[in-house]
């Protein structure tokens, strides 16, 4: 048991024998099974990236179709939102008779989970571009296709990336369930720890999934900042102009 004691005004952390034993087991696991750990980590990363790539392609494409054909928006968005309500584990079990076990049913379940936030953010981003920007673009002689890809999509990109980040975190967390149907990943460590009552394996698997989620979010944040420098320079330029005018 971990306790915090106050000694002469200073907090002292006291670690019990069970925690020390668990830490030693974790270190022993990494010392003797590092190859196995890297294998399941790679499987988890690969299936997560595959699911994200498919989800981004589907989510943005369907969002584009919804914006171009508003009559389909209600049906397409409603369908994916309904599928998202179904738990991932239930989808995995339902897909086993159709796709068997392994990576395929896991990918389908993860894609169904990840498409809705990307789809919704794509539709919202493309439909909420300010009217004056669209009028200016058309006034410059742009066609509707040019307006879509040179004005609407760049303006909607930050919101789309927010949906992508949400989807990625959900994929990384839910991919642990894929181990239940033989798709591999860090979930294997978690389920093995549950089955054998091994706290060290539970911690290794759970903390790895959490760190992977945080790392994926940070990487996508970096990609967004790299691809949208105009979001950082525009406010800075506005502040400089206002200072010159004596507003600030």
C-alpha positions as CSV (number, residue, x, y, z in Angstrom):
1,X,0.0,0.0,0.0
2,X,1.3,3.5,-0.9
3,X,1.0,6.0,1.8
4,X,2.1,9.6,2.3
5,X,3.4,10.6,5.7
6,X,4.2,14.1,7.0
7,X,7.7,14.1,8.7
8,X,8.9,17.5,10.0
9,X,6.6,19.2,7.5
10,X,7.9,17.3,4.5
11,X,5.7,14.7,2.7
12,X,7.3,11.3,2.6
13,X,6.0,8.5,0.3
14,X,6.0,5.1,1.8
15,X,5.7,2.1,-0.5
16,X,4.5,-1.2,0.9
17,X,5.9,-4.7,0.1
18,X,3.2,-5.5,-2.4
19,X,4.0,-2.4,-4.5
20,X,7.7,-3.2,-4.4
21,X,6.9,-6.8,-5.5
22,X,4.7,-5.5,-8.4
23,X,7.4,-3.1,-9.5
24,X,10.0,-5.8,-9.5
25,X,7.7,-8.1,-11.5
26,X,7.2,-5.3,-14.1
27,X,11.0,-4.8,-14.4
28,X,11.5,-8.6,-14.6
29,X,8.9,-8.8,-17.4
30,X,10.6,-6.1,-19.4
31,X,13.9,-7.8,-18.8
32,X,12.9,-11.2,-20.0
33,X,10.0,-10.5,-22.4
34,X,11.0,-7.2,-24.2
35,X,10.7,-8.9,-27.6
36,X,7.1,-10.1,-26.9
37,X,6.2,-6.6,-25.6
38,X,7.5,-4.9,-28.7
39,X,5.6,-7.4,-30.8
40,X,2.2,-6.7,-29.2
41,X,3.0,-3.0,-29.2
42,X,3.7,-3.1,-32.9
43,X,0.5,-5.0,-33.5
44,X,-1.5,-2.4,-31.5
45,X,0.0,0.5,-33.4
46,X,-0.4,-1.1,-36.8
47,X,-4.1,-2.0,-36.3
48,X,-4.8,1.5,-34.9
49,X,-3.1,3.2,-37.8
50,X,-4.9,1.0,-40.3
51,X,-8.3,1.7,-38.7
52,X,-7.5,5.5,-38.5
53,X,-6.5,5.7,-42.2
54,X,-9.7,3.9,-43.3
55,X,-11.8,6.0,-41.0
56,X,-10.3,9.3,-42.2
57,X,-10.9,8.3,-45.8
58,X,-14.5,7.3,-45.2
59,X,-15.4,10.1,-42.8
60,X,-14.1,12.9,-45.0
61,X,-15.5,11.4,-48.2
62,X,-19.0,10.8,-46.7
63,X,-18.9,14.3,-45.1
64,X,-18.1,15.7,-48.5
65,X,-21.1,13.8,-50.0
66,X,-23.4,15.0,-47.2
67,X,-22.4,18.7,-47.9
68,X,-22.9,18.3,-51.7
69,X,-26.2,16.3,-51.2
70,X,-28.0,17.6,-48.1
71,X,-30.8,15.1,-48.5
72,X,-28.4,12.3,-47.7
73,X,-26.9,14.0,-44.6
74,X,-29.7,13.0,-42.2
75,X,-29.5,9.3,-43.3
76,X,-25.8,8.9,-43.5
77,X,-25.0,10.7,-40.2
78,X,-27.9,9.0,-38.4
79,X,-26.7,5.6,-39.6
80,X,-23.2,6.0,-38.4
81,X,-24.3,7.6,-35.1
82,X,-26.6,4.6,-34.5
83,X,-23.8,2.1,-35.2
84,X,-21.5,4.0,-32.8
85,X,-24.0,3.4,-30.0
86,X,-23.4,-0.4,-30.3
87,X,-20.5,-1.5,-28.0
88,X,-17.3,-2.4,-29.8
89,X,-17.2,-5.8,-28.2
90,X,-20.7,-6.6,-29.3
91,X,-19.8,-5.6,-32.9
92,X,-16.7,-7.9,-32.7
93,X,-18.9,-10.8,-31.6
94,X,-21.5,-10.2,-34.3
95,X,-18.8,-10.0,-37.0
96,X,-17.2,-13.4,-36.1
97,X,-19.7,-15.5,-38.1
98,X,-19.2,-13.2,-41.1
99,X,-15.5,-12.4,-41.0
100,X,-14.1,-15.0,-38.6
101,X,-11.5,-14.0,-36.0
102,X,-8.4,-11.9,-36.4
103,X,-7.7,-8.4,-37.8
104,X,-10.6,-8.0,-40.2
105,X,-13.5,-7.9,-37.7
106,X,-11.4,-5.8,-35.4
107,X,-10.8,-3.3,-38.2
108,X,-14.5,-3.1,-39.1
109,X,-15.5,-2.5,-35.4
110,X,-12.8,0.2,-34.9
111,X,-13.8,1.9,-38.2
112,X,-17.5,2.0,-37.2
113,X,-16.4,3.5,-33.9
114,X,-14.1,6.1,-35.4
115,X,-16.0,7.4,-38.5
116,X,-18.7,9.4,-36.7
117,X,-16.6,12.1,-35.1
118,X,-14.6,12.6,-38.3
119,X,-17.9,12.7,-40.3
120,X,-19.7,15.1,-38.0
121,X,-16.7,17.5,-37.8
122,X,-16.2,17.4,-41.5
123,X,-19.9,18.3,-42.2
124,X,-19.8,21.0,-39.5
125,X,-16.5,22.5,-40.7
126,X,-17.6,22.6,-44.3
127,X,-21.0,24.1,-43.6
128,X,-19.9,26.8,-41.2
129,X,-17.4,28.6,-43.4
130,X,-18.3,32.4,-43.2
131,X,-20.4,33.6,-46.0
132,X,-18.3,36.6,-46.8
133,X,-15.3,34.3,-47.5
134,X,-17.4,32.3,-49.9
135,X,-18.7,35.4,-51.6
136,X,-15.1,36.8,-51.9
137,X,-13.9,33.6,-53.4
138,X,-16.7,33.5,-56.0
139,X,-16.1,37.2,-56.7
140,X,-12.5,36.3,-57.6
141,X,-13.8,34.0,-60.2
142,X,-13.4,30.6,-58.4
143,X,-15.6,27.8,-59.5
144,X,-17.6,25.8,-56.9
145,X,-15.1,23.0,-57.0
146,X,-12.3,25.5,-56.3
147,X,-14.3,27.1,-53.5
148,X,-14.7,23.7,-51.9
149,X,-11.1,22.6,-52.0
150,X,-9.3,26.0,-51.8
151,X,-11.5,27.7,-49.2
152,X,-13.9,25.4,-47.4
153,X,-11.6,22.5,-46.7
154,X,-8.6,24.7,-45.5
155,X,-11.0,26.5,-43.2
156,X,-12.6,23.3,-42.0
157,X,-9.3,21.5,-41.5
158,X,-8.8,22.4,-37.8
159,X,-12.2,21.1,-36.9
160,X,-11.7,17.9,-39.1
161,X,-8.4,17.3,-37.2
162,X,-10.3,17.6,-33.9
163,X,-12.5,14.8,-35.1
164,X,-9.4,12.8,-36.2
165,X,-7.8,13.2,-32.8
166,X,-11.0,12.1,-31.0
167,X,-11.2,9.1,-33.4
168,X,-7.6,8.1,-32.8
169,X,-7.8,8.1,-29.1
170,X,-11.0,6.0,-29.2
171,X,-9.3,3.6,-31.6
172,X,-6.2,3.2,-29.5
173,X,-8.3,2.6,-26.4
174,X,-10.8,0.2,-28.0
175,X,-8.1,-1.7,-30.0
176,X,-7.3,-3.5,-26.7
177,X,-10.5,-5.5,-27.2
178,X,-9.2,-6.8,-30.5
179,X,-7.1,-9.3,-28.5
180,X,-10.3,-11.1,-27.5
181,X,-10.7,-12.3,-31.1
182,X,-7.1,-13.0,-31.9
183,X,-6.1,-9.7,-33.5
184,X,-3.2,-9.2,-31.1
185,X,-2.2,-5.9,-29.5
186,X,-1.7,-4.7,-25.9
187,X,-5.1,-6.1,-25.0
188,X,-3.5,-9.5,-24.8
189,X,-1.4,-8.3,-21.8
190,X,-4.5,-6.9,-20.1
191,X,-6.6,-10.0,-20.6
192,X,-3.7,-12.3,-19.5
193,X,-3.3,-10.2,-16.4
194,X,-7.0,-10.5,-15.6
195,X,-7.0,-14.2,-16.2
196,X,-3.9,-14.9,-14.1
197,X,-4.6,-12.2,-11.5
198,X,-1.2,-10.6,-12.5
199,X,-1.3,-7.0,-11.5
200,X,2.1,-6.4,-13.2
201,X,0.7,-7.4,-16.6
202,X,-2.4,-5.3,-16.1
203,X,-0.3,-2.3,-15.3
204,X,2.1,-2.9,-18.3
205,X,-0.8,-3.2,-20.7
206,X,-3.0,-0.5,-19.3
207,X,-0.3,2.1,-18.9
208,X,1.0,1.3,-22.4
209,X,-2.4,1.9,-23.9
210,X,-2.8,5.2,-22.0
211,X,0.7,6.4,-23.0
212,X,0.0,5.4,-26.6
213,X,-3.2,7.4,-26.6
214,X,-1.4,10.5,-25.2
215,X,1.4,10.1,-27.7
216,X,-1.0,9.8,-30.7
217,X,-2.8,12.9,-29.6
218,X,0.5,14.9,-29.2
219,X,1.6,13.7,-32.7
220,X,-1.6,14.7,-34.3
221,X,-1.4,18.1,-32.5
222,X,2.0,18.6,-34.0
223,X,0.8,17.6,-37.5
224,X,-2.1,20.1,-37.2
225,X,0.2,22.9,-36.2
226,X,2.6,22.1,-39.0
227,X,-0.1,22.1,-41.6
228,X,-1.9,25.2,-40.4
229,X,0.7,27.9,-39.8
230,X,-1.9,30.5,-40.9
231,X,-3.8,29.9,-37.6
232,X,-0.8,31.1,-35.6
233,X,0.3,33.9,-37.9
234,X,-3.1,35.5,-38.5
235,X,-3.8,36.5,-34.8
236,X,-0.2,37.7,-34.4
237,X,-0.5,39.9,-37.5
238,X,-3.8,41.3,-36.3
239,X,-2.3,42.2,-32.9
240,X,0.6,44.0,-34.6
241,X,-1.8,46.0,-36.8
242,X,-3.9,47.0,-33.8
243,X,-0.8,48.0,-31.8
244,X,0.2,50.3,-34.7
245,X,-3.2,51.8,-34.7
246,X,-3.0,52.4,-31.0
247,X,-5.9,50.1,-30.2
248,X,-3.9,48.0,-27.8
